[in-house]
Amino acid sequence: MDPATIGARLASSVVTPLIKKLFVKEGPGAGLVNQPVRISSLISFRGEKRTLTEKDLTKLAAELVAQATRHAGPGERPCPADEDELVAEKLATTLYALGDLDMNDVQAVQLGHRGLAHELAHATRARGRDTLRLSQGGEALHERLLDTACLHILHFFTQRSTFVARSLVEQSGQLSDLITKIDILIERIPSQSAQDAGFERRYAEYMIGKHSTLTIVGIDLSHAEATWPLDAAYLSLEAVSSAEERPLGSFTDETPTVPQHTALPPVLPADRALSGHQRVLLRGIAGSGKTTLVQWLAVCTARQESLRGLEQLIGRVPFVLPLRTIARQESLPSPASFLASVHNPLDGAQPPGWADRVLTAGRGLLLIDGIDEIPERDRERTRAWLADLLIAYPDNLWLVTSRPSAVEDDWLGAQDFAEFTLSPMSREDMAAFIDRWHEAARQTCRTEEERAELNAYQSALHTAVRTKQDLTRLATNPLMCGLICALHRARRGYLPPGRKALYDAALSMLLTRRDTERHIYAPGDVQLDEEPQIQLLQRLAYYLIRNGEAELDRDRAEHLIEEALPSVPAARALGDAPAILRHLLLRSGLLREPSVSTVDFVHRTFQDYLGAKAAVEAWDVGLLIRNAHDAQWEDVIRMAVAHGRPRERAELLRKLLEVAGHENSAESALRLFLLAMACLEHAPDLDPAIRDEVTRNAMEFVPPLTVPRARELATVGPLVLELLPGPEGLTDEVAECCVVTASRIPVDAAIPYLARFADHPAVGVRAQLASSWGRFDTERYFHEVILRLDRDGLYFVAESMEQLRMLLDTGPRPWLILRGNFTADEIRDNLRAEEVTRLRLNRNDVVSDLGTALGHLSDLGTLYLTGCFAARDLSPLAELPLHTLVYEPPGPAGRTIFPKGLGELTALERLKIFIDQAGTHPRHFPPGITWLDLSVRAESLDATWLAMVFPRLRHLNVAFLHGADRPLDLSPLAALPDLETVTIANAEVTDPHALPGVTVTAPPLSH
């Protein structure tokens, strides 16, 4: 048996009560002074305060041993049964040395739990007490139990010693994180054989090696320089929930009868989309970073390190399943074939049934990439395959990616998938990407002159992206931003205007200029000009597009090249078709080999661009129009318009309008009309009558009437700004939709349009304006939009210190949203005590000491803590006049982190919180709650408990996040004299009329 798999499997709920017995209870004589106290003065089995005898200490150790052996996996007993008593005796002897340690609690915490265990073992040996000799298994169990005990002892110190809490806050957080990780691992890994564990270590190492690098567009001068470390390259973009409705029970800050609409859809870092959902469908345009996100999640999961805020990945095993690869096979793979289907060389080494055991235990992270990259005919069988897997293995994490319109809204809704859409890069994201790209490029510089030149390009590109609207619009996804960086460097600071010109320049750079300027070829080497290479590559691209494929067999690629050679005789200089293909794979920078026998393009965007060129040259307009409804062809058609001559553009757009006009579905017609509208930016020379007709048809869908429609309309780009109406005569809802569209087109031309809505009375419109600041030039947007917004009932959003200072310098701003990692000192030093009455901290991973950050806000009445990983102790807020609290931690799916000190907020009246029901004792809650919003991760809830804990309740909202396993009996709530409304989601109630005089909203009981 591998000792690494021998389990001292003790959850904190088991260890903590036992460890507390080692120490005296706090009280007037417990030693709470203004200096750290000796450990020996705190223990309960030595000295004057003895409450635990040595015999009791042995019993306590025996209980720890019993719990450890009880939780071991089948056939994996940690030590021989006849050694249990000996292990317990040795553990008791070692713990007894706590009374001999010449150190205080602060020193012990700084030492760490393994250091403390070492000190205890050393003290035991030094006093000649270590006389017991155990087997290898017994020694291993003793060491594991001692480590676990010391971990919880140190955590006890950090909680008990209030006089050093501030100096120990970081260590306390680390210990708490470690205990959380151990608890999650115990929950997720019930038993594991040594064979499985050994294979998983090999598999994790392979996944890290496979997915921890990216190709750098324009820097890949040789194979050694062709990759970029994922850690340096990864840029966490934002994902916006596709849900249009507000979550159930998002109560207002004012009155319970009028819901407060905020126009702020749920937004979170894309890598955290799985933190609150087990199943996510993530949409994003080409080049937006979907596949990079898949790589990032796979590597983070394989490493099992630095998972703060990503606890849902603890103990998981990643499976990366690119659909472009697996869908080409005759049947989609079962778990046993996952590794074989992606050509993983470890397939033959996996233990029989390993994948099934992982998924049955709910430990899998299934990353299914590229619904849009498979033919439309295969998508239904893919959905059926997914549905079958979900039925067989329901408790895993699932992420499916797709281009936005490849599948309809709610395509996986029946399988309970939440939908998110990747947001365009903000200006801050673009700036960060440019810096990272140039830092990577600096690694390839051979002289100081080259580095100095690159520094100048970096500075100039920052200026260009800030000042040139067309460039800003093009650089809103990682692929295009990287392409712009590469071209800017290759062309010595000159960038061609427009998307087609950028692609033409990129192809020229990749196919010829790069190798020529870097002197790759030796004298006498055969060089192939740019045009013959493009002709061959576009044949391959067009074959893939026509057949709805994303990769092709190498034999097929060689055959296509062979067929093209009579038309491209210059390529014969390189040899036969296999030699030409090898050259394209090695030197073009556009092709790659995902496996030994397959070929694909490095990015779908290049495939679409070259395929469109081939379609226009062959003038396959009928093929283009027949496939216009397919998301795989949308970029092809845009680029076909760009490649076409004026007459060809007019014919293509005219036929596209004819097809749209005959569509029976309004949604399909909208998509085609918007596609035609989006094509206009690629048609500088076009018959004015056709341009007017395209615009007139699109106007039928302007203004947008729903938020999803508004987001879709924004994909047309800046052209749509000319079509959107002003605020005059619009309803509040339509005005908000217009603002959503314009705010998602991050060009300076959108600012004057948005400024027209700055005086709008609807808070939803103003909230959208306030939250869109980060997409535009900070100073200009502030002066033209933010400064004009009426402050009444509006939260102002700051995502950087620059934005926060601008807001506060023109304050007061009593309602604030601070989004991102503002430190406790930054919050304390900038927010004035008497000015802030309502505050929302969103996605803050660094603030743990709420007392330091917020303790001075003497008028703070409402606080939202949303996705604030480290803010777990609310007790420092007890002196504040808080009456409303929303606490939504970014806990892993299926697990809730309950805050400490909630019960001390005695002024609290309104509360929104997540609970497991387990561990939520009545004393954990303040007594005066009148408005309660519960998100329940458990599958049942005892209404008697609700009536007992919240005697003053007036309004109750309960949502079961994963559904309830039985109808909810509301009759115990009749004991609440002030109850007025009850709303239940995802659970039936036994009798909705059980509460006379109370308005009950709940699904009816099915029969």
Secondary structure as UniProt FT lines:
FT   HELIX           3..5
FT   HELIX           12..20
FT   TURN            21..22
FT   TURN            28..29
FT   HELIX           39..41
FT   TURN            48..49
FT   HELIX           54..70
FT   TURN            74..75
FT   HELIX           81..83
FT   HELIX           84..96
FT   HELIX           97..100
FT   HELIX           105..111
FT   HELIX           113..126
FT   TURN            127..128
FT   HELIX           136..160
FT   HELIX           162..164
FT   TURN            165..168
FT   HELIX           169..188
FT   HELIX           194..211
FT   STRAND          213..215
FT   TURN            217..219
FT   HELIX           223..225
FT   STRAND          227..229
FT   HELIX           230..233
FT   STRAND          238..241
FT   TURN            248..249
FT   TURN            256..257
FT   STRAND          267..269
FT   HELIX           270..272
FT   TURN            273..274
FT   STRAND          279..283
FT   TURN            286..287
FT   HELIX           290..303
FT   TURN            308..309
FT   HELIX           311..313
FT   TURN            314..315
FT   STRAND          317..322
FT   HELIX           323..326
FT   TURN            327..328
FT   HELIX           335..337
FT   HELIX           338..341
FT   TURN            342..343
FT   TURN            345..346
FT   HELIX           347..349
FT   TURN            352..353
FT   HELIX           354..360
FT   TURN            361..362
FT   STRAND          364..369
FT   HELIX           371..373
FT   HELIX           376..392
FT   TURN            394..395
FT   STRAND          397..402
FT   TURN            404..405
FT   TURN            409..412
FT   HELIX           413..415
FT   STRAND          418..422
FT   HELIX           427..442
FT   TURN            443..444
FT   HELIX           448..467
FT   HELIX           469..474
FT   HELIX           478..490
FT   TURN            491..493
FT   HELIX           499..508
FT   HELIX           509..513
FT   HELIX           514..517
FT   TURN            518..519
FT   TURN            523..524
FT   HELIX           530..546
FT   TURN            547..548
FT   STRAND          552..553
FT   HELIX           554..564
FT   HELIX           565..567
FT   HELIX           569..574
FT   HELIX           577..587
FT   STRAND          591..595
FT   TURN            596..597
FT   STRAND          598..601
FT   HELIX           604..618
FT   HELIX           621..626
FT   TURN            627..629
FT   HELIX           631..633
FT   HELIX           634..643
FT   HELIX           646..661
FT   HELIX           666..679
FT   HELIX           680..682
FT   HELIX           688..698
FT   HELIX           699..701
FT   HELIX           707..714
FT   TURN            715..716
FT   HELIX           718..722
FT   TURN            728..729
FT   HELIX           732..743
FT   TURN            748..749
FT   HELIX           750..755
FT   TURN            756..759
FT   HELIX           763..771
FT   HELIX           773..775
FT   HELIX           778..784
FT   HELIX           786..788
FT   TURN            792..793
FT   STRAND          796..798
FT   HELIX           801..809
FT   STRAND          815..819
FT   HELIX           824..830
FT   TURN            833..835
FT   STRAND          838..842
FT   HELIX           850..854
FT   TURN            855..856
FT   TURN            858..859
FT   STRAND          862..866
FT   TURN            869..870
FT   HELIX           875..877
FT   TURN            878..879
FT   STRAND          884..888
FT   TURN            893..894
FT   HELIX           902..904
FT   TURN            906..907
FT   STRAND          910..915
FT   TURN            918..919
FT   HELIX           922..924
FT   TURN            927..928
FT   STRAND          931..936
FT   HELIX           943..949
FT   TURN            951..952
FT   STRAND          955..960
FT   TURN            961..962
FT   HELIX           971..975
FT   TURN            977..978
FT   STRAND          981..985
FT   TURN            992..993
FT   TURN            996..997
FT   STRAND          999..1001
//
